[in-house]
Amino acid sequence: MIDIRPFETLGHANHGWLDARHHFSFAGHHDPARMGWGAIRVWNDDVIAPQSGFPPHPHRDMEIITYVRQGAITHEDSMGNRGRTAAGDVQVMSAGTGVRHAEYNLEDEDTRIFQIWILPDKLGATPQWGAQPFPKGDRAGRFVPLASGLGDTGALPIQAAARVLGATLKAGTATTHAFKPGRVGYLVGAEGRFRVNGELARARDGVAIRDLAEIRVEAIEDSEIVLVEAPR
């Protein structure tokens, strides 16, 4: 099953400094038909205005992955970590037993991110944070693990039996990804237009995938794609 969820149907909240779209129910947006997808609980498409951001706030028992599409995000947390993650790169935070963090756009341009929350395998894990560059050329024409709790080489570690993958496809090229039984996928394009098993999707649309052994993604335009594979 493939369910295309057009960008225009996503939840929307504009706070001035933050223009957010919600693929699933989040904060003041509640959609009982879209409470998550398998172990994927949140996928937010955020545009953060320059010199603004999220002040310190708590999390626990959640794997939080931030994929930066434009600009950069600066992270600070109660574990003493601080880092700047720029466009194309990824940061992860395992909230575990509890952590406070802040995320700021300290740039002079909008910062655009996908923020993805995945339920952990177990509660009460040790909190951790990490960030890493992922050059787009290294994922040209194929899906590359960006964050993973499945032992994928080179990926940032998370504490969930899931993986976040990225691919860049030139127009007219294609790639595939296989799913084992009991796994689901959720795919969003950061740029471009493409087809997933023949179904047309545009940048920032959601593509929910279930009960398929494999997907084939074919780029109509140059495309940048993020895919999460998680337990059902």
C-alpha positions as CSV (number, residue, x, y, z in Angstrom):
1,M,0.0,0.0,0.0
2,I,1.2,3.5,-0.9
3,D,-0.8,6.5,0.4
4,I,0.2,9.9,-1.0
5,R,-0.5,12.7,1.5
6,P,-0.3,16.0,-0.3
7,F,1.5,18.9,1.4
8,E,-1.7,20.9,1.4
9,T,-3.5,18.3,3.6
10,L,-0.9,18.5,6.4
11,G,-1.6,20.2,9.7
12,H,-0.4,23.8,9.7
13,A,0.6,26.2,12.5
14,N,2.2,29.6,11.8
15,H,3.7,31.2,14.9
16,G,5.4,34.0,13.0
17,W,9.0,32.9,13.8
18,L,8.0,29.3,13.1
19,D,5.9,28.1,10.1
20,A,5.3,24.4,10.8
21,R,3.6,21.6,8.8
22,H,2.7,18.4,10.7
23,H,2.5,15.0,8.9
24,F,1.0,13.5,12.0
25,S,-1.0,14.8,15.0
26,F,1.3,17.2,17.0
27,A,0.8,19.9,19.7
28,G,-2.5,21.8,18.8
29,H,-3.0,19.8,15.6
30,H,-5.0,16.6,16.1
31,D,-6.0,14.2,13.3
32,P,-7.2,10.8,14.6
33,A,-6.5,9.3,11.2
34,R,-2.8,10.4,11.4
35,M,-1.5,9.7,14.8
36,G,1.8,8.3,13.5
37,W,3.0,5.5,11.2
38,G,4.3,2.4,12.9
39,A,7.0,3.5,15.4
40,I,7.2,6.9,13.6
41,R,5.4,9.4,15.9
42,V,6.2,12.8,14.4
43,W,7.4,14.3,11.1
44,N,7.4,18.1,11.2
45,D,8.3,20.3,8.3
46,D,9.6,23.5,10.0
47,V,10.6,26.8,8.6
48,I,12.4,28.8,11.3
49,A,12.9,32.5,10.9
50,P,16.4,34.0,11.2
51,Q,17.7,34.7,14.7
52,S,14.9,32.8,16.4
53,G,14.2,29.2,17.6
54,F,13.0,26.9,20.2
55,P,14.1,27.9,23.8
56,P,15.1,25.2,26.3
57,H,12.4,22.5,26.8
58,P,12.3,18.9,28.0
59,H,12.0,15.6,26.2
60,R,12.1,12.0,27.3
61,D,11.8,8.5,25.8
62,M,11.9,9.6,22.2
63,E,14.5,9.4,19.3
64,I,14.6,12.8,17.6
65,I,16.2,13.2,14.3
66,T,16.7,16.6,12.6
67,Y,17.4,16.7,8.8
68,V,18.5,20.2,7.8
69,R,17.3,21.2,4.3
70,Q,18.4,24.9,4.3
71,G,20.4,27.1,6.6
72,A,21.6,25.6,9.9
73,I,20.3,24.7,13.3
74,T,22.3,25.3,16.5
75,H,21.7,22.8,19.3
76,E,22.4,23.2,23.1
77,D,21.4,20.6,25.7
78,S,21.5,19.9,29.4
79,M,24.2,17.2,28.8
80,G,26.6,20.0,27.8
81,N,26.5,19.4,24.1
82,R,26.5,22.3,21.6
83,G,26.7,22.0,17.8
84,R,25.7,23.6,14.5
85,T,24.2,21.3,11.9
86,A,24.1,22.8,8.3
87,A,22.0,22.0,5.3
88,G,22.3,18.4,4.1
89,D,23.5,17.2,7.5
90,V,21.8,15.4,10.3
91,Q,21.6,15.5,14.1
92,V,20.1,13.0,16.5
93,M,19.1,13.1,20.1
94,S,18.0,10.1,22.2
95,A,16.0,11.7,25.0
96,G,15.9,8.6,27.2
97,T,15.5,9.3,30.9
98,G,15.2,13.0,30.1
99,V,17.0,15.9,28.6
100,R,16.5,19.6,28.1
101,H,17.5,21.1,24.8
102,A,17.2,24.3,22.7
103,E,17.4,24.7,18.9
104,Y,18.1,28.0,17.4
105,N,18.4,29.4,13.9
106,L,21.3,31.8,14.4
107,E,21.7,32.4,10.6
108,D,20.6,35.4,8.5
109,E,18.3,33.3,6.4
110,D,15.4,30.9,7.0
111,T,16.3,27.5,8.3
112,R,14.2,24.6,6.9
113,I,14.2,21.2,8.7
114,F,12.5,17.9,8.8
115,Q,12.2,16.9,12.4
116,I,11.3,13.2,12.9
117,W,10.4,11.5,16.2
118,I,10.6,7.7,16.5
119,L,9.5,5.6,19.5
120,P,12.5,3.9,21.2
121,D,12.8,0.2,21.6
122,K,12.8,0.6,25.4
123,L,12.1,3.3,27.9
124,G,14.7,4.9,30.3
125,A,17.7,4.7,28.0
126,T,20.8,6.9,28.6
127,P,20.4,10.2,26.7
128,Q,22.8,11.0,23.9
129,W,23.3,13.5,21.1
130,G,25.3,13.5,17.9
131,A,25.6,15.2,14.5
132,Q,27.3,14.4,11.3
133,P,27.8,15.7,7.7
134,F,26.3,13.6,4.9
135,P,27.5,15.0,1.6
136,K,24.8,14.8,-1.0
137,G,27.2,13.4,-3.6
138,D,27.8,10.3,-1.4
139,R,24.1,9.4,-1.7
140,A,23.7,10.1,-5.4
141,G,21.5,7.5,-7.0
142,R,21.0,5.4,-3.9
143,F,19.6,5.4,-0.3
144,V,22.3,5.8,2.3
145,P,21.6,5.3,6.1
146,L,21.8,8.6,8.0
147,A,20.6,7.5,11.4
148,S,20.1,3.9,12.5
149,G,19.5,1.6,15.4
150,L,20.2,-1.4,13.2
151,G,24.0,-1.3,13.0
152,D,24.3,0.5,9.6
153,T,27.9,1.5,9.0
154,G,28.4,5.2,9.0
155,A,25.0,6.2,10.3
156,L,24.4,8.2,13.5
157,P,23.2,5.8,16.2
158,I,19.7,5.8,17.6
159,Q,18.0,3.6,20.2
160,A,15.2,2.2,18.0
161,A,15.0,-0.6,15.4
162,A,14.6,1.9,12.7
163,R,16.7,3.7,10.1
164,V,16.6,7.1,8.4
165,L,17.9,7.1,4.8
166,G,18.6,9.8,2.3
167,A,19.0,9.8,-1.5
168,T,19.6,12.3,-4.2
169,L,18.4,11.4,-7.7
170,K,19.0,13.1,-11.0
171,A,15.9,13.5,-13.3
172,G,15.3,10.2,-15.1
173,T,17.2,8.0,-12.6
174,A,15.8,5.6,-10.1
175,T,16.6,3.6,-7.0
176,T,15.0,0.9,-4.9
177,H,14.6,0.0,-1.2
178,A,13.5,-3.4,0.2
179,F,11.4,-3.9,3.3
180,K,11.4,-6.9,5.5
181,P,8.0,-8.2,6.8
182,G,6.6,-6.2,9.7
183,R,8.2,-2.9,8.6
184,V,6.7,0.3,7.3
185,G,8.1,3.3,5.6
186,Y,7.4,7.0,5.4
187,L,9.0,9.0,2.6
188,V,9.2,12.8,2.0
189,G,11.0,14.7,-0.7
190,A,12.9,17.8,0.3
191,E,13.1,18.8,-3.4
192,G,11.8,17.7,-6.8
193,R,9.0,15.5,-8.2
194,F,9.2,11.7,-8.3
195,R,7.2,8.5,-8.5
196,V,7.0,5.8,-5.9
197,N,6.0,2.6,-7.5
198,G,4.3,4.7,-10.1
199,E,2.5,7.1,-7.8
200,L,3.4,10.7,-8.3
201,A,4.7,12.8,-5.3
202,R,6.1,16.3,-5.0
203,A,8.5,17.8,-2.6
204,R,7.1,18.0,1.0
205,D,4.2,15.5,0.3
206,G,4.1,12.5,2.6
207,V,4.3,9.0,1.2
208,A,3.1,6.3,3.6
209,I,4.3,2.8,2.7
210,R,3.0,-0.5,4.2
211,D,2.8,-4.2,3.2
212,L,5.3,-3.9,0.3
213,A,8.5,-5.9,-0.1
214,E,10.1,-3.1,-2.2
215,I,9.7,0.4,-3.5
216,R,11.1,2.0,-6.6
217,V,11.6,5.7,-6.6
218,E,12.0,7.3,-10.0
219,A,12.9,11.0,-10.3
220,I,11.0,13.2,-12.7
221,E,13.0,16.2,-11.6
222,D,16.3,16.3,-9.6
223,S,15.1,15.2,-6.2
224,E,16.3,15.0,-2.6
225,I,14.5,12.3,-0.6
226,V,14.3,11.2,3.0
227,L,12.9,7.8,3.9
228,V,12.3,6.4,7.4
229,E,11.9,2.6,7.8
230,A,10.5,1.5,11.1
231,P,8.7,-1.4,12.9
232,R,5.0,-1.6,12.3
